[in-house]
Amino acid sequence: MRCPPVRDKRSSLQQEWKTRRVHTTAVAMVATRSQTGSVPSSSSARKYSVILPTYNERDNLPLTTWMLVRTFQEHDLDFEIVVVDDSSPDGTLAVAKMLQGLYGKEVVRILSRPGKMGLGTAYMDGLRMITGTHVILMDADMSHHPKYIPDLVQKMEEGDHDVVSGTRYGLGGGVAGWDLFRKLTSRVANFLAHTLLSPGVTDLTGSYRLFTKAALEDIMKEVTSKGYVFQMEVIVRARLKGYSVGEVPITFVDRIYGESKLGSGEIVSYLIGLVNLFLTT
């Protein structure tokens, strides 16, 4: 009998190790859930819907979900997590379904789309599913730590804002884990946006934000971007519509698992979108 190629055997072992790691994380989350009890209902009428677009986030999604649940429970906030998956080839959807089984369909909701359709449309489609009064847009790769959610909520309540954005470039915010190229790319993108659009916020390309549902639904009526330029257009449209925008400092941490989806195509799309917004707003 011929032995299987070493490469195939190694690939099989790697896949088995990943599966066991996800299973171990799930068991840990179940244990934590049993200690803290079921998800509490907030005495407030507010409910926070977190929209998580995913594409190849199999390793990150369990940890992100666990941190979200813990944060909302500790602060007695009513919430739901809406996972919008674009047919990830790494099995992210299966992991999302496992998490739904652990926490319940009221806590983890899932929208599976037929392919990679863009960040902007993921948020738009997720918005149609939510049941909350407020919406949190954030990354699923642990770059946005859920510990900042109470700060976003407090800022919105104290300032009576319609939108609160996490900022890396003002009020003491920052980034960690980026190489020089990534830092320069982000800084140049923000500089160009500030020069052409004068948005009135320090971090125009950030993607960690809290909205009232009514404000986001209204803003979305005029948003046309599908890729990463979506984040910039949303905040520009919010300002043009007269919505109040607040900011809180955050530290953005580069992803631990997986690869960044920011490539040359997204950079070109951003520049085209920036020029389009400058000409039309």
C-alpha positions in Angstrom: 0.0 0.0 0.0 1.4 3.4 -0.9 1.8 5.9 1.9 -0.1 9.2 1.6 2.1 12.2 0.7 3.6 14.1 3.6 2.1 17.3 2.5 -1.5 15.9 2.5 -0.8 14.3 6.0 0.4 17.7 7.3 -2.6 19.5 5.9 -4.9 17.0 7.5 -3.2 17.4 10.9 -3.4 21.2 10.6 -7.1 21.1 9.9 -7.7 18.7 12.8 -5.7 21.0 15.1 -7.8 24.0 14.1 -11.0 22.0 14.6 -9.9 21.0 18.1 -9.0 24.6 18.9 -12.4 25.9 18.0 -14.0 23.1 20.0 -11.9 23.9 23.0 -12.8 27.6 22.8 -16.5 26.6 22.6 -16.3 24.5 25.7 -14.6 27.4 27.6 -17.4 29.7 26.5 -20.1 27.3 27.7 -18.4 27.1 31.1 -18.3 30.9 31.3 -21.9 31.1 30.3 -23.0 28.6 33.0 -21.1 30.7 35.6 -22.5 34.0 34.7 -26.0 32.9 33.9 -28.2 33.6 30.9 -28.0 36.9 29.0 -29.7 39.4 31.2 -32.4 41.8 29.9 -31.5 45.5 30.4 -33.9 47.6 32.4 -33.5 50.2 29.6 -35.5 50.0 26.4 -32.3 50.1 24.5 -31.0 47.0 22.7 -27.7 46.9 20.9 -27.3 45.0 17.7 -23.7 44.1 16.7 -23.3 43.4 13.0 -20.2 41.3 12.2 -19.3 40.8 8.6 -17.2 37.7 8.2 -15.0 36.2 5.5 -12.5 33.5 6.6 -12.8 34.3 10.3 -13.2 30.8 11.6 -10.5 31.2 14.3 -11.4 34.8 15.3 -15.2 34.5 15.6 -15.5 32.3 18.7 -13.2 34.6 20.7 -14.9 37.8 19.4 -18.3 36.4 20.3 -17.2 35.4 23.8 -15.8 38.8 24.5 -18.9 40.5 23.2 -21.2 38.4 25.3 -19.0 38.9 28.4 -19.0 42.7 27.9 -22.7 43.1 27.4 -23.4 40.8 30.4 -21.1 42.6 32.7 -22.7 46.0 31.9 -26.3 44.6 31.9 -27.0 45.7 28.3 -29.5 43.9 26.1 -27.9 42.8 22.8 -27.8 40.5 19.8 -25.0 39.6 17.4 -25.7 39.3 13.7 -23.1 37.4 11.8 -23.1 38.2 8.0 -21.0 35.5 6.3 -20.0 35.7 2.6 -19.7 31.9 2.1 -16.2 31.7 3.8 -14.3 28.8 2.4 -12.6 28.2 5.8 -15.9 27.0 7.5 -16.8 30.3 9.3 -20.5 29.6 8.8 -20.2 26.2 10.6 -18.5 28.0 13.5 -21.3 30.6 13.6 -23.9 27.9 13.7 -22.1 26.2 16.6 -22.0 29.5 18.5 -25.7 30.0 17.8 -26.3 26.6 19.3 -24.3 27.6 22.4 -25.9 31.0 23.0 -29.2 30.7 21.3 -30.9 32.1 18.2 -31.9 35.2 20.2 -28.3 36.1 20.9 -26.5 34.9 17.7 -28.3 35.5 14.4 -26.8 34.4 11.1 -27.1 35.7 7.5 -25.3 33.5 4.9 -24.7 35.2 1.6 -23.9 33.4 -1.7 -20.4 35.0 -2.1 -18.1 37.8 -1.3 -20.3 40.8 -1.9 -18.5 43.6 -0.1 -18.3 45.2 3.3 -20.9 47.9 2.7 -23.6 45.5 1.5 -22.9 43.2 4.4 -23.8 46.0 6.8 -26.8 46.9 4.7 -28.1 43.4 4.7 -27.4 42.9 8.4 -29.3 46.1 9.2 -32.4 44.6 7.7 -32.2 41.7 10.2 -31.6 43.5 13.5 -34.2 43.9 16.2 -32.2 46.4 18.3 -32.7 50.2 18.8 -29.0 50.8 18.4 -26.4 49.4 16.0 -22.7 48.6 16.5 -20.5 48.2 13.4 -17.2 46.5 14.1 -14.7 44.0 12.7 -14.9 40.3 13.6 -11.1 39.7 13.7 -10.5 41.1 17.3 -9.0 44.3 16.0 -11.9 46.1 17.8 -12.0 45.1 21.4 -15.5 44.9 22.9 -14.2 46.7 26.1 -14.7 50.0 24.3 -18.5 49.4 23.9 -19.4 50.9 27.3 -17.4 54.0 26.3 -19.3 54.3 23.0 -22.6 53.9 24.9 -21.7 56.4 27.6 -20.6 59.0 25.0 -23.8 58.6 23.1 -25.9 59.0 26.2 -24.0 61.9 27.7 -23.7 63.9 24.4 -27.0 62.9 23.0 -25.2 61.9 19.8 -26.7 60.0 16.8 -23.3 58.4 16.0 -20.3 57.7 18.1 -17.1 56.6 16.3 -13.9 55.0 17.8 -10.9 57.1 16.8 -7.3 55.9 16.4 -6.0 59.4 15.6 -7.4 61.6 18.3 -8.1 61.9 22.0 -5.3 59.4 22.9 -6.3 56.6 20.5 -3.7 54.5 18.6 -2.8 51.4 16.7 -0.8 48.3 17.6 0.8 45.6 15.4 0.9 47.5 12.1 4.0 47.7 10.0 5.2 51.1 8.5 3.4 50.5 5.2 0.0 50.0 6.9 0.5 53.0 9.1 1.4 55.2 6.2 -1.5 53.9 4.1 -4.0 54.7 6.8 -2.5 58.1 7.6 -2.4 59.2 4.0 -6.0 57.9 3.5 -7.2 60.0 6.4 -5.2 63.1 5.3 -6.7 63.0 1.8 -10.2 62.6 3.2 -9.8 65.5 5.6 -8.4 67.7 2.9 -11.1 67.0 0.4 -14.1 66.4 2.6 -13.6 68.2 5.9 -15.7 65.6 7.7 -15.2 67.1 11.2 -14.0 63.8 12.8 -10.4 62.7 13.5 -10.7 59.1 12.1 -12.7 59.0 8.8 -11.6 55.5 7.8 -12.3 53.8 11.2 -14.9 51.1 11.3 -15.8 50.8 15.0 -19.0 52.8 15.4 -22.3 53.0 17.3 -25.4 54.4 15.7 -29.0 54.9 16.6 -30.9 52.5 14.3 -33.0 55.4 13.0 -30.0 57.4 12.0 -28.2 54.5 10.3 -31.3 53.5 8.4 -31.6 57.1 7.2 -27.9 57.4 6.2 -28.0 54.1 4.4 -30.6 55.5 2.0 -27.9 57.5 0.3 -24.9 55.3 0.7 -23.7 53.7 -2.6 -20.2 52.3 -1.6 -19.7 48.6 -1.2 -16.1 48.2 -0.1 -14.0 49.8 2.5 -14.8 53.3 1.3 -18.2 52.6 2.9 -16.9 53.6 6.3 -15.9 57.0 4.9 -19.1 57.6 3.1 -21.3 56.8 6.1 -19.6 59.4 8.3 -19.7 62.0 5.5 -23.4 61.4 4.9 -24.1 61.6 8.6 -22.5 65.0 8.8 -24.3 66.2 5.7 -27.6 65.1 7.2 -26.9 67.1 10.3 -26.5 64.1 12.7 -24.4 64.7 15.8 -21.2 62.7 15.8 -19.1 62.0 18.9 -15.7 60.2 19.2 -14.0 58.1 21.8 -10.4 56.9 21.8 -9.6 53.3 20.9 -6.6 51.2 20.3 -6.8 49.3 17.1 -4.9 46.0 17.3 -3.8 44.1 14.2 -5.5 40.7 13.7 -4.0 37.6 15.3 -5.4 35.0 13.0 -5.8 35.2 9.3 -4.7 37.8 6.8 -5.8 41.4 6.2 -8.3 41.9 3.4 -6.9 45.3 2.5 -5.2 44.9 -0.9 -4.4 47.1 -3.8 -7.9 46.7 -5.2 -9.4 48.2 -2.0 -6.9 51.0 -2.1 -7.8 51.9 -5.7 -11.6 51.7 -4.8 -11.0 54.0 -1.8 -9.3 56.6 -4.0 -12.1 56.4 -6.6 -14.7 56.7 -3.8 -13.0 59.6 -2.2 -13.0 61.6 -5.5 -16.6 60.6 -6.1 -17.7 61.9 -2.7 -15.7 65.1 -3.2 -17.5 65.7 -6.5 -21.0 64.8 -5.3 -21.2 66.2 -1.7 
